[in-house]
Amino acid sequence: MGIFGRRTTETTAVATAPAAVSAELAALTGDYTIDTSHSTLGFVARHAMVTNVKGKFGDFTGSLHLDGTDPSRSTASLDVVMDSIDTGNTDRDGHLKSADFFTAEEFPTMTFRSTGAEALGGTEYRITGDLTILGTTRPLTVDLEFNGSAKDPYGNERVGFEGKAEILRSEWGLTWNAALETGGVLISDKIKLHFDVSAIRTA
């Protein structure tokens, strides 16, 4: 018997049952390069406890290896130029690039390298990996939705994914803040990440 009175064999059988893989994705095994002109890497932070500030990174490169028959063998790599941060306000962007936050001159790049992937069923997937900011590397889990595949008018084979994740910025040493007179702080520790990625097959 396992814990809570369940049989261990029954629990194991449920835990190891493979999730169904999208038939469309199963046919897409290959290498892909992220098309940055049709992709978005964005984030949302809570400001002054009352509203959300959205931003994005305009300069990044990335690649994917998709194994449609065995998603656990899929991989992803991403390099983001910190100087390309854009929140729609030049002064705020300058502050974010400074030593109070990303210290962009000393740490010009944020990176993500996947360490695992799994199919959750249907079009839902999950990728885990290492996110490095300010020279600190910590694990990150991203939930993905496969949006489909298509051949564009130029003959490129494309795939699309949407993803989301949450981090605590303090875990990467991003601790700058300011107290509010009414209580609370100026910037939330929790940051929401969102990705909308189009990638072109290269091999």
C-alpha positions in Angstrom: 0.0 0.0 0.0 1.2 3.5 -0.7 0.6 6.7 1.3 -3.0 7.6 2.1 -3.9 4.0 1.7 -3.4 3.8 -2.1 -1.7 0.9 -3.7 1.8 2.0 -4.9 1.3 0.1 -8.2 -1.9 2.0 -8.9 -0.3 5.4 -8.2 2.7 4.6 -10.4 0.5 3.6 -13.3 -1.3 6.9 -13.2 1.9 8.9 -12.9 3.6 7.2 -15.8 0.7 7.2 -18.3 1.9 9.0 -21.4 0.0 12.1 -22.5 -1.5 12.1 -26.0 0.7 13.9 -28.6 -0.9 16.2 -31.2 -0.9 14.3 -34.6 0.1 17.6 -36.3 3.0 18.1 -34.0 4.2 14.5 -34.5 4.9 15.3 -38.1 7.1 18.3 -37.4 10.3 16.8 -36.1 13.2 19.0 -37.0 15.2 22.1 -36.2 13.7 25.6 -36.2 14.9 29.2 -35.8 12.7 31.7 -34.0 11.5 34.4 -36.4 12.0 37.5 -34.2 10.0 39.8 -36.5 6.9 37.7 -35.9 7.6 36.8 -32.2 7.1 38.6 -28.9 8.9 38.1 -25.6 7.0 40.1 -23.0 6.5 40.6 -19.3 4.1 42.3 -16.8 5.0 43.8 -13.5 2.6 45.3 -10.9 3.2 49.0 -10.3 2.4 50.9 -7.1 0.1 48.0 -6.1 -2.7 49.3 -8.4 -1.8 48.7 -12.1 0.2 46.6 -14.5 3.1 47.8 -16.6 3.9 45.8 -19.7 7.2 45.5 -21.5 9.0 43.5 -24.1 12.5 42.7 -25.5 13.0 43.7 -29.1 16.4 42.0 -29.7 16.7 38.3 -29.2 17.7 35.0 -31.0 16.5 31.5 -30.4 16.3 28.0 -31.8 14.1 25.0 -31.2 14.5 21.3 -31.9 11.1 19.6 -32.1 10.7 15.9 -31.7 7.1 15.4 -32.5 7.0 11.7 -31.7 8.8 12.0 -28.4 8.4 15.6 -27.0 10.7 14.9 -24.1 13.6 15.0 -26.6 12.6 18.5 -27.8 14.9 21.4 -26.8 14.9 25.2 -26.8 17.6 27.9 -26.6 17.1 31.7 -26.2 19.4 34.7 -25.9 18.0 38.1 -25.1 19.8 41.4 -25.4 19.0 43.4 -22.2 19.6 46.7 -23.8 16.5 46.1 -26.0 14.1 46.3 -23.1 11.0 48.5 -24.0 8.3 49.5 -21.6 7.1 52.5 -23.7 8.9 55.0 -21.4 12.5 56.0 -22.1 13.3 57.1 -18.6 11.9 53.9 -17.1 13.8 51.8 -19.7 17.0 53.6 -18.7 16.4 52.8 -15.1 15.8 49.1 -15.9 19.1 48.9 -17.8 21.0 50.5 -14.8 22.7 48.9 -11.8 19.5 49.1 -9.9 18.1 46.3 -12.1 19.7 44.5 -15.1 23.2 46.2 -15.1 23.0 45.8 -18.9 26.6 47.0 -19.6 28.1 44.2 -17.3 25.4 41.6 -18.1 24.3 42.3 -21.6 22.4 39.0 -22.2 19.7 37.0 -20.5 19.6 33.3 -21.6 17.4 30.3 -21.4 18.5 26.7 -22.0 16.0 23.9 -21.8 16.6 20.9 -19.7 13.4 18.9 -20.3 10.0 18.9 -22.1 6.8 17.0 -21.8 3.4 16.7 -23.5 0.5 17.4 -21.2 -2.2 16.3 -23.6 -3.9 17.9 -26.6 -2.0 21.0 -27.6 -0.6 21.7 -24.1 3.1 21.2 -23.4 5.6 22.1 -20.6 9.2 23.0 -20.9 11.7 23.3 -18.1 15.1 24.9 -18.2 17.7 27.2 -16.8 17.1 31.0 -16.9 20.2 33.2 -16.4 20.0 36.8 -15.4 22.8 38.9 -13.8 25.0 35.8 -13.9 22.6 33.9 -11.7 21.0 30.7 -13.1 17.8 29.3 -11.7 15.2 26.8 -13.0 12.2 28.1 -15.0 9.1 26.2 -16.1 7.1 27.4 -19.1 3.6 26.2 -20.0 3.1 26.2 -23.8 0.3 25.9 -26.2 1.0 24.7 -29.7 -0.9 27.0 -32.1 -0.3 25.0 -35.2 1.9 24.9 -38.3 1.7 26.4 -41.8 3.7 27.1 -44.9 3.9 30.8 -45.6 3.9 32.4 -49.1 7.7 32.3 -49.2 7.8 28.5 -48.7 8.9 28.6 -45.1 7.5 25.9 -42.8 6.4 27.6 -39.6 5.3 26.5 -36.2 3.7 28.7 -33.5 3.6 28.5 -29.7 2.3 30.7 -26.9 3.8 30.4 -23.5 3.5 31.8 -20.0 5.5 31.6 -16.8 5.9 33.5 -13.5 9.1 34.3 -11.6 10.1 36.1 -8.4 12.7 38.6 -9.6 14.4 38.7 -6.2 15.6 35.1 -6.8 17.8 36.5 -9.6 19.1 39.4 -7.5 16.6 42.0 -8.8 15.7 43.5 -5.5 15.5 47.2 -6.0 12.2 48.7 -4.7 10.7 51.7 -3.0 8.2 51.8 -0.2 4.8 53.6 -0.7 3.4 56.0 1.9 0.1 54.1 1.8 1.8 50.7 2.4 3.3 48.2 0.0 6.0 48.7 -2.6 6.4 50.3 -5.9 7.2 47.2 -8.0 6.0 43.7 -7.5 8.4 40.8 -6.9 6.3 38.5 -9.0 6.8 39.1 -12.8 4.6 37.4 -15.4 6.3 36.3 -18.6 4.5 35.7 -21.8 5.8 34.4 -25.2 4.3 34.3 -28.6 6.8 32.5 -30.9 6.8 31.8 -34.6 9.7 29.6 -35.7 10.9 28.6 -39.2 12.1 25.1 -40.0 15.8 25.0 -41.0 16.5 21.2 -41.2 
